[in-house]
Amino acid sequence: MREKGKVKWFNNAKGYGFIQRSDGSDVFVHYSAIKMEGYRVLKEDQVVEYELAEGEKGLSAHDVTVPTE
């Protein structure tokens, strides 16, 4: 199930950051999980949609997209 959240912060140089979920908790996001053309970056406070996945280090966002509406 896809979730919506807001980018808390994203470090372009390091290629990772965190998305704030609707319940207030944070989820890790890596640039390789961002689905967009060109340079894959996210901006602070940007609304995104994503799938959650459980990994060795906890939850992370996958298949991250920016809604077009």
N, C-alpha and C positions, 0 to 999 in steps of 0.2 A: 504494500500500500504506500502510495506517495504521500509525503508530508510537505507542508510549506513552512518556511522559516525565514529569518532575516540574518544576513551576514553580520556577525559581531565584529570580526576583523579578518583580514587576509593579507599575508605578506607576499607581495609579488616576487621578490627576490628569492625567497625560500620556497615558494610554491605551495603554501598551506595556510590554513586558518581555521576559524570556527564559525559555525552557524548556530544561532539561538533558536531553539525549538519553541513551539507554541506553549509548552509547559514551563518555559524559562530555563531549561537545562541546555547545555552546549553539546554540540557534536562536531567532531573533527572532520575537516574536508581537505583533500589533497588535489592539486591541480589536475592530476590525471583522471579524476572523477567528474570533471566539468565537461559537459557536452555542448560545445559551441565551436564555431569556425574561428580560425586564427589563434591569436594569443589568448590562452585560457586564464582569465583572471576574474576575481569578484571584487566588488566595491562594498565598503562599509554601509550598512543599512539597506543593501539591495535585497529584494524579496526573491527567494529561490524555491524551487521544488526539487525533491530528492527522494531516493530510496535509502532506508537504513540497513546497515549490515553490521553484524557482530564479528569483531576480529579479536586477535590476541590481546590487543591493548584497549578493548572496549568498542563502543559504537563509533561508526564512521558513516559519512554520507557518500552515496554512490549515485551515478546517473543524474548528476546535478544539472538542472536547466533553469533558465530565466523565463518566467511566464510571459506570454506575448499579449495578454489582455490589457 
